[in-house]
Amino acid sequence: MDDKEQLQLAIGKRVKSLREERDIPQQDLAAKCNIEKSNLSRLEAGGTNPTLYTLKRIADNLGISLCDIVNLEDKK
């Protein structure tokens, strides 16, 4: 697995964890972010390279900062 795939997987796991901590169903978060549930599912599984804009929309709808999603240093 290359660095890009590892980063995508880490970001996806982080988004899923933050969403689940807030007890927000995947379908609800996807709707709030105006993205398809299948795309959010793929993002959480590490199967896609989300744009910064998409991550910002997710962060906003989770009530957190973008930094909370992308700061993976202490999450390993």
C-alpha positions, -999 to +999 in steps of 0.1 A: +000+000+000+015+033-010+015+066+010-016+080-008-036+049-001-025+049+036-035+085+039-069+079+023-075+050+047-065+070+077-087+100+068-116+077+061-113+059+094-110+093+111-142+106+095-161+074+104-149+075+140-159+112+144-193+105+128-200+075+150-189+094+182-216+119+174-241+091+166-249+105+132-260+079+106-240+079+074-271+087+053-278+118+075-242+132+072-242+126+035-274+144+031-262+174+052-230+175+031-249+172-002-230+141-012-242+106-021-242+081+007-222+058-015-195+084-019-194+090+019-192+052+024-163+049-001-146+079+016-149+062+050-135+030+036-105+048+022-115+041-014-115+077-026-093+108-024-116+135-010-111+171-019-103+196+008-137+212+002-155+179+008-136+174+041-145+210+051-182+203+045-179+171+066-161+189+094-187+217+094-216+193+096-199+173+124-194+206+143-156+203+143-127+220+125-110+207+094-079+202+115-098+177+137-101+155+106-067+159+091-045+159+123-036+122+123-004+125+143-018+115+177-044+091+162-021+063+151 
